[in-house]
């Protein structure tokens, strides 16, 4: 009997939320009921990323855009984006016609390579699952947040169409296709999904993000500190992300550190080096750059006493789950899906979004030993083991695939 062919499709395949379909593809490879293919628009991943039974298909034409697109981009970014979308659309349609998938599972699509107009043109007989890593599938922006001092900010993925056109295409897609199933990583995303799609009667399942336990597990803290040359006598705070937009909230951490006495505290940063606004007396700063190897990232979590996630808008950051899996408690802003994972005083600590004084208070309390970090870390690890393993994700998605394909 022929196995149903399932395509895991996203814009990108490297970093951030793009790791979710990569991990899912590897997990599904062990399942005997499906044939799995991983399609994306990045250059091919290194050999061995996926098991041999998973076919990877990259639509990328190389590290750079074709020469004509690069020339047009200098004149009109929007027109160049339209040409790029059309090029990727044609490549996708050729692959769909050739491989005849039974189901397409969408991840992390943000208009740069695919968009709602493309999805409308897919054969209507092919059911779609759309795992939403942010709000872009539903709104004109991926995220929206309000700065306490400077007003509202939006993260808008630039595409070839104005926002009104994008919203019109969203309405057309969800109204015209009855075989779309949405998946949210957290209850906050599902609540918004129901608000925006109520009239279309779309179903929305919750399947949380997961991490690979063989990488993200509690290693030896002393060995991890030695690996990264960290002073074992200091209280180490970890913070890691991409710092190229204000949504990540690094400025909130800077302001919190300025409120406290930093003697005896170390700050370990990974990701590209952010701008440090001032010197903090007594603070020992260590920056290790961008780290892509999962085992190395896990050792960073293991090396610190607490991980800080000061994000201003998020659905449920992978960094929080990675930290929890490593038995490192998180101090996080209470936005989006974070409070669904981090329970204040039980497996981590929460502060109101952008409230740097509240964050400073928690950092002082941690430094003074008011919070039992070992106990918080133990409960964090327990939560990750019970809710965020690949087996949990695999079970939920296979059940969803069986339901949609009537198996």
C-alpha positions in Angstrom: 0.0 0.0 0.0 1.3 3.4 -1.0 2.3 5.7 1.9 0.7 9.1 2.0 3.3 11.7 0.9 3.6 14.7 3.3 5.5 17.8 2.5 6.9 20.0 5.3 7.3 23.4 3.6 8.7 26.7 4.9 10.5 29.8 3.7 13.7 28.9 5.6 15.5 25.9 7.0 18.1 27.5 9.3 17.6 29.0 12.8 14.7 30.0 14.9 11.3 28.6 14.2 12.7 26.9 11.0 14.2 24.3 13.4 10.7 23.1 14.2 9.9 21.5 10.8 13.5 20.1 10.6 13.1 18.3 13.9 9.6 17.1 13.0 10.9 15.7 9.7 13.6 13.8 11.5 11.1 12.4 14.0 8.6 11.4 11.3 11.3 9.6 9.4 11.0 6.8 11.9 7.2 6.5 11.4 6.2 3.8 9.0 2.9 5.3 7.9 4.1 8.3 5.9 6.6 9.4 3.3 8.2 12.6 4.4 9.8 15.4 2.3 11.3 18.7 3.6 11.0 21.6 1.1 12.4 25.1 1.7 14.0 28.1 -0.1 17.3 28.1 1.7 20.4 26.5 0.2 20.6 22.8 0.9 21.4 21.9 4.5 24.6 20.0 5.3 24.6 16.2 4.6 23.2 14.2 7.5 20.8 16.8 8.7 17.9 14.5 7.9 17.7 10.7 7.9 18.1 9.0 4.6 14.4 8.4 4.3 13.6 12.1 4.3 13.9 13.8 0.9 15.2 17.4 1.1 14.2 19.7 -1.7 15.8 23.2 -1.8 14.3 25.8 -4.2 17.2 28.2 -3.7 19.1 29.2 -6.9 22.2 29.9 -4.9 23.5 32.1 -2.1 22.4 35.2 -4.0 19.4 36.4 -6.0 19.7 36.1 -9.8 21.6 39.1 -11.3 18.4 40.6 -12.8 16.7 40.6 -9.4 19.6 42.2 -7.7 19.6 45.0 -10.3 15.8 45.5 -10.0 16.1 45.5 -6.2 18.3 48.6 -6.4 15.4 50.4 -8.1 12.3 48.9 -6.4 12.5 46.4 -3.5 8.7 45.7 -3.8 9.0 44.8 -7.5 12.0 42.7 -6.9 10.1 40.9 -4.1 7.2 40.2 -6.5 9.6 38.7 -9.1 11.2 36.5 -6.4 7.8 35.3 -5.2 6.8 34.5 -8.7 10.0 32.6 -9.3 9.6 30.6 -6.1 5.9 30.0 -6.9 6.7 28.5 -10.3 9.3 26.2 -8.7 6.9 25.1 -6.0 4.1 24.4 -8.5 6.4 22.3 -10.6 7.4 20.2 -7.6 3.8 19.8 -6.5 2.8 18.6 -10.0 5.7 16.2 -10.1 5.6 14.7 -6.6 1.8 14.9 -6.1 1.7 15.3 -2.3 -1.2 14.0 -0.3 -0.8 16.8 2.4 1.2 20.0 2.6 2.3 21.1 6.1 3.3 24.8 6.1 5.7 26.4 8.6 7.2 29.8 9.1 6.0 31.6 5.9 6.5 35.4 5.8 5.9 36.6 2.3 9.6 36.8 1.3 9.3 33.5 -0.6 5.7 32.4 -0.3 2.4 34.2 0.5 -1.3 33.7 0.6 -1.7 34.4 -3.1 0.5 31.4 -3.8 -1.4 29.2 -1.4 -4.7 30.1 -3.0 -3.4 28.7 -6.3 -2.4 25.3 -4.9 -4.6 22.4 -6.0 -7.7 22.6 -3.8 -7.7 18.8 -3.4 -4.5 18.9 -1.3 -5.3 19.6 2.4 -3.1 22.1 4.2 -1.9 22.3 7.7 -0.4 25.6 8.8 1.7 25.7 11.9 1.7 29.4 13.0 5.0 30.5 14.5 3.7 34.1 14.8 0.6 36.1 13.8 1.6 36.7 10.2 -0.8 34.1 8.7 -3.7 36.0 10.3 -2.7 39.7 10.3 -0.6 42.2 8.3 2.1 42.0 10.9 4.0 39.1 12.5 4.1 40.9 15.9 2.8 44.1 17.3 3.9 45.6 20.6 3.6 48.9 22.4 6.8 50.6 23.8 6.1 52.3 27.1 7.8 55.5 25.9 7.8 55.6 22.2 4.4 54.1 21.2 3.4 51.2 19.0 5.9 49.1 17.0 5.2 46.4 14.4 7.3 43.6 12.8 6.0 43.6 9.3 7.5 41.1 6.8 8.0 43.1 3.6 6.4 41.6 0.5 5.3 42.7 -2.9 1.9 43.8 -1.8 0.5 46.6 0.4 -1.0 45.6 3.7 -4.6 46.0 2.6 -4.0 43.6 -0.3 -2.3 41.1 2.0 -5.3 41.1 4.3 -7.7 40.7 1.4 -5.7 37.7 0.2 -5.8 36.2 3.7 -9.6 36.5 3.8 -9.8 34.9 0.3 -7.6 32.0 1.3 -9.4 31.1 4.5 -12.8 31.6 2.9 -12.1 29.6 -0.2 -10.4 26.6 1.3 -12.2 24.4 3.7 -9.4 21.9 4.1 -7.0 24.1 6.1 -6.2 23.1 9.6 -4.3 25.6 11.8 -1.8 24.7 14.5 -0.8 27.0 17.3 2.2 26.6 19.7 0.3 28.2 22.6 -3.2 29.0 23.8 -2.6 32.8 23.2 -2.1 32.1 19.5 -5.1 29.8 19.3 -7.3 32.5 21.0 -6.2 35.1 18.4 -6.7 32.5 15.6 -10.3 31.9 16.7 -10.9 35.6 16.7 -9.7 36.2 13.2 -11.1 33.0 11.6 -14.3 32.5 13.5 -16.5 33.0 10.4 -14.6 30.5 8.4 -15.0 27.7 10.9 -11.4 26.7 10.8 -10.1 24.3 13.4 -7.0 25.0 15.4 -5.0 22.5 17.4 -2.3 23.3 20.0 1.0 21.6 19.6 3.8 23.2 21.7 7.4 23.6 20.5 9.8 20.8 21.5 13.6 20.4 21.9 15.8 17.4 21.4 16.5 15.9 24.8 19.8 14.3 23.6 21.2 17.8 23.2 19.3 19.9 25.8 19.8 18.1 29.0 21.4 19.0 32.3 25.2 18.6 31.8 27.9 19.3 34.4 27.7 23.0 35.3 31.3 23.2 36.4 32.5 21.6 33.2 30.4 24.0 31.1 31.8 27.0 32.9 35.3 25.7 32.3 34.5 25.2 28.6 33.4 28.9 28.2 36.1 30.3 30.6 33.6 31.7 33.1 34.6 32.6 36.6 33.0 29.9 38.8 32.6 32.3 41.7 30.2 34.6 39.9 26.4 34.5 39.5 26.1 34.1 35.7 23.1 35.4 33.8 22.6 34.1 30.2 20.9 35.8 27.4 20.9 34.7 23.8 18.9 35.7 20.6 19.1 37.7 17.4 19.4 41.3 18.5 18.6 43.1 15.3 15.2 44.3 16.3 13.8 46.0 19.5 11.2 43.3 19.9 13.8 41.0 21.7 13.9 43.5 24.6 17.6 43.6 25.2 17.2 47.3 26.1 15.0 46.2 29.0 17.8 44.1 30.4 20.3 46.9 30.0 18.1 49.2 32.0 17.5 46.6 34.7 21.3 46.0 35.1 21.7 49.8 35.5 19.4 49.6 38.5 21.4 47.1 40.5 24.9 46.6 42.0 26.5 44.2 39.4 29.5 43.2 41.5 29.6 39.4 41.7 27.5 39.1 38.5 28.5 37.8 35.1 26.5 38.2 31.8 27.0 35.6 29.1 25.7 36.7 25.7 25.4 34.6 22.6 24.2 35.7 19.2 25.6 38.6 17.3 27.2 41.2 19.5 24.7 43.8 20.6 25.6 47.4 21.3 26.3 47.8 25.0 25.0 51.3 25.9 27.3 51.8 28.9 29.7 50.1 31.3 28.1 48.5 34.3 30.4 48.7 37.3 31.4 45.3 38.5 29.7 43.3 35.7 31.8 40.8 34.0 30.7 40.5 30.3 31.4 37.5 28.1 30.3 37.3 24.5 30.7 34.1 22.5 29.1 35.1 19.2 26.6 33.2 17.1 26.5 29.5 18.1 24.7 27.0 15.8 25.7 23.6 17.2 22.9 22.4 19.5 25.3 20.7 22.0 27.3 23.9 22.3 24.1 26.0 22.8 23.1 23.5 25.5 26.4 23.9 27.3 25.8 27.7 27.3 22.5 27.2 29.2 24.3 24.8 31.5 27.0 27.3 32.3 24.7 30.0 33.6 22.6 30.1 36.8 19.6 31.8 35.2 18.5 32.6 31.6 16.8 35.9 30.9 14.2 36.3 28.1 13.1 40.0 28.1 11.1 39.8 24.8 8.4 42.3 24.2 6.2 40.2 21.9 6.4 36.4 21.3 4.3 33.3 20.9 6.5 31.0 22.9 10.3 31.3 22.4 12.3 28.1 21.8 15.0 29.6 24.0 12.8 29.3 27.0 12.1 25.6 26.4 15.8 25.0 25.7 16.7 26.6 29.0 14.1 24.6 30.9 15.3 21.4 29.4 18.8 22.1 30.6 17.5 22.7 34.2 18.3 26.4 34.0 15.5 28.5 35.3 14.2 31.4 33.2 13.4 35.0 34.1 11.0 36.0 31.3 8.5 38.7 30.4 5.0 37.5 30.8 3.9 38.0 27.2 2.4 35.7 24.6 2.7 32.0 25.4 5.5 32.3 27.9 3.2 32.2 31.0 1.8 28.9 29.7 5.3 27.4 30.1 6.9 29.4 32.9 5.0 29.4 36.2 6.2 32.1 38.5 8.0 30.8 41.6 7.6 27.2 40.5 9.7 26.6 37.4 10.9 30.1 36.7 10.2 33.8 37.3 8.1 36.3 35.4 8.0 40.1 35.2 5.6 42.4 33.3 6.7 43.1 29.8 9.2 46.0 29.5 9.1 46.7 33.3 12.8 46.9 33.8 12.4 47.8 37.5 10.5 44.5 38.1 13.3 42.7 36.2 15.9 44.4 38.3 14.1 43.4 41.5 14.1 39.8 40.4 17.8 39.9 39.5 18.6 41.4 43.0 16.6 38.6 44.6 18.3 35.9 42.6 21.7 37.4 43.5 20.8 37.5 47.2 19.8 33.9 47.2 16.1 34.5 47.9 15.0 32.1 45.1 16.1 28.5 45.1 17.5 28.2 41.6 18.2 24.5 41.9 14.6 23.8 42.8 13.3 26.1 40.1 15.6 24.3 37.6 14.4 20.9 38.7 10.8 21.8 38.1 11.7 23.4 34.7 13.4 20.2 33.6 10.4 18.2 34.8 8.0 20.4 32.7 10.2 20.1 29.6 10.3 16.3 30.0 6.6 16.0 30.4 5.5 18.4 27.6 8.3 19.3 25.2 9.9 16.2 23.9 10.0 15.2 20.2 7.8 12.1 21.1 5.1 14.5 22.3 5.2 16.4 19.1 5.4 13.3 16.9 2.3 11.8 18.6 0.2 14.9 18.2 1.2 15.5 14.6 0.7 11.8 13.5 -2.7 11.9 15.1 -3.5 15.1 13.2 -2.2 13.6 9.9 -4.3 10.4 10.4 -7.4 12.5 11.1 -7.0 14.8 8.0 -6.1 11.9 5.7 -8.9 9.7 7.1 -6.4 6.9 7.9 
